[in-house]
């Protein structure tokens, strides 16, 4: 399966030398969604918000189709991961600091990037996301490197099933230096308290 990302459908901000936050939207959304988070991040960062490669409808895109929630087709996940890495290789200098941040299905893609290239990313943020429960070639290296990852989610999420959240929590604890936060009453979204925690995590990760 061959999948490509169209760079003309990427929203950018900042300079080419600033640390880059790579924003990965969720199912049914698009690249215009997550840039609204940028004012809540520390200063001095650039961002790139990439549109997922699968078209669902006008203004609606996905990294993978939804079949069994929390358990996407590994072949499609791999194709989207390869497309995202190809985009990164073409448009981002290899020495540049990159922190992927993904919401929901975009959170899945954050973990896929870390598994594919554990040495490429200084940290990652998974917001209301999940993890592909299939082994990957980079898992052992990722576990050795213990890349810092923020995992934030609500306890009232009607979209990501509790068992998928629990799998992600356990997997991240085994493979990363995870900071996990659960937000009381939060559904499938991002709260002000979570934004404050995201700010603190990114600032700490880039200061190390």
C-alpha positions in Angstrom: 0.0 0.0 0.0 1.4 3.4 -1.0 0.2 6.5 0.8 1.4 10.1 0.3 1.1 13.4 2.2 0.5 16.5 0.2 2.8 19.2 1.6 0.6 22.0 0.2 -1.9 20.9 2.8 0.3 21.7 5.8 -0.1 24.7 8.0 3.2 26.1 9.3 4.4 28.8 11.8 7.8 29.9 13.2 11.3 29.8 11.6 13.2 26.9 10.1 15.7 26.9 13.0 13.2 26.8 15.9 12.4 23.4 17.5 9.5 22.0 15.6 6.2 20.7 17.1 4.6 18.4 14.6 0.8 18.5 15.0 -1.2 15.4 14.1 -4.9 15.8 14.0 -7.6 13.2 14.8 -10.0 11.2 12.8 -12.4 13.3 10.6 -10.5 16.5 11.2 -7.8 18.3 9.2 -4.6 20.4 9.4 -6.5 23.5 10.5 -7.5 22.0 13.9 -4.5 21.7 16.2 -2.7 25.0 15.4 -5.1 26.5 18.0 -3.0 24.8 20.6 0.2 26.7 19.6 -0.5 29.8 21.8 -0.6 27.4 24.8 2.9 26.0 24.1 6.1 27.6 25.2 7.5 30.4 23.1 10.3 30.1 20.6 8.8 27.0 18.8 7.8 26.4 15.2 5.0 24.2 14.2 3.8 22.1 11.3 0.3 20.8 11.2 0.0 18.0 8.6 -3.2 16.8 6.9 -3.7 13.0 7.2 -3.5 11.2 3.8 -6.9 9.5 3.7 -9.9 11.5 2.6 -13.2 10.8 4.3 -15.1 13.8 2.9 -14.8 17.6 2.4 -12.6 18.9 5.1 -12.5 15.4 6.8 -9.3 13.2 6.8 -7.9 10.3 8.7 -4.6 8.4 9.3 -6.5 5.1 9.3 -10.1 4.0 8.7 -12.0 3.0 11.8 -13.0 -0.7 11.8 -12.6 -2.0 15.4 -12.1 1.1 17.6 -8.6 1.1 19.0 -7.4 -1.7 16.8 -6.8 -0.4 13.3 -5.4 -2.4 10.3 -1.6 -2.6 10.9 -0.9 -2.4 7.2 -2.8 0.9 6.9 -1.1 2.2 10.0 2.3 1.3 8.5 1.5 3.0 5.2 0.5 6.3 7.0 3.6 6.1 9.2 5.8 5.7 6.2 4.1 8.6 4.5 4.6 10.8 7.5 8.3 9.8 7.8 8.8 10.5 4.1 7.3 14.0 4.6 9.5 14.6 7.5 12.7 13.5 5.6 11.8 15.8 2.7 10.8 18.9 4.6 12.6 18.9 8.0 16.4 18.9 8.5 17.7 15.8 10.2 19.4 17.7 12.9 16.3 19.7 13.8 14.6 19.1 17.2 11.2 17.6 16.6 8.4 16.9 19.1 5.3 15.2 17.6 2.0 16.0 19.3 -1.2 14.1 18.3 -4.8 14.1 19.3 -6.9 10.9 19.2 -5.8 9.0 16.0 -3.0 11.5 15.8 -1.8 10.2 19.1 -1.5 6.8 17.5 0.7 8.3 14.9 3.0 9.9 17.6 3.6 6.4 19.0 4.2 5.1 15.5 6.8 7.7 14.8 8.6 6.9 18.1 8.5 3.2 17.3 9.9 3.7 13.8 12.7 6.1 14.7 13.3 6.3 18.4 16.4 8.4 18.0 14.7 11.1 15.9 12.4 12.7 18.4 13.2 14.3 21.7 9.7 13.8 23.2 6.1 13.1 22.2 2.6 14.0 23.3 -0.4 11.7 23.0 -3.6 13.4 23.8 -6.7 11.1 24.1 -4.9 8.6 21.9 -4.1 4.9 21.7 -1.3 2.5 20.6 -1.2 -0.2 17.9 -1.1 -3.4 19.8 1.3 -5.1 17.4 5.1 -5.4 17.9 7.3 -3.0 15.9 11.0 -3.3 15.0 11.9 -0.2 17.0 10.2 -1.2 20.2 13.3 -2.5 22.0 15.4 0.6 21.0 12.6 2.9 22.2 12.4 1.0 25.5 16.2 1.5 25.9 16.1 5.2 25.0 13.1 6.0 27.3 11.9 9.0 25.2 9.8 11.3 27.4 6.1 11.1 26.4 3.1 12.9 27.8 -0.1 10.9 27.8 -3.2 12.9 28.7 -6.8 11.7 28.6 -10.2 12.1 30.3 -12.0 9.6 32.4 -15.2 10.2 30.5 -14.0 9.7 26.9 -16.8 8.2 24.8 -14.6 7.7 21.8 -11.4 5.9 23.0 -12.6 2.8 24.9 -11.2 2.3 28.4 -9.4 -0.9 27.4 -7.6 1.0 24.6 -6.6 3.7 27.1 -5.4 1.0 29.5 -3.4 -0.7 26.7 -1.8 2.6 25.8 -1.0 3.3 29.4 0.7 0.0 29.9 2.6 0.1 26.6 3.9 3.6 27.2 5.1 2.7 30.7 7.1 -0.2 29.3 8.6 1.7 26.3 8.9 5.4 27.3 9.5 7.7 30.1 5.8 8.5 30.4 4.1 11.3 32.2 0.4 10.3 32.4 -2.4 12.5 33.5 -6.1 11.6 33.8 -8.6 14.5 33.8 -11.8 14.0 35.8 -15.0 14.5 33.7 -13.1 15.2 30.5 -14.7 13.6 27.4 -12.9 13.4 24.0 -11.2 16.7 24.2 -8.5 18.9 25.7 -9.1 20.8 28.9 -7.4 24.0 30.3 -5.7 21.9 32.9 -4.3 19.6 30.3 -3.1 22.5 28.2 -1.2 23.8 31.3 0.4 20.3 31.7 1.3 20.2 28.0 3.0 23.5 28.3 5.0 22.4 31.3 5.9 19.1 29.7 7.2 20.6 26.5 9.2 23.2 28.3 10.8 20.6 30.4 11.5 18.2 27.5 13.2 21.0 25.5 15.2 22.2 28.5 16.9 18.8 29.0 
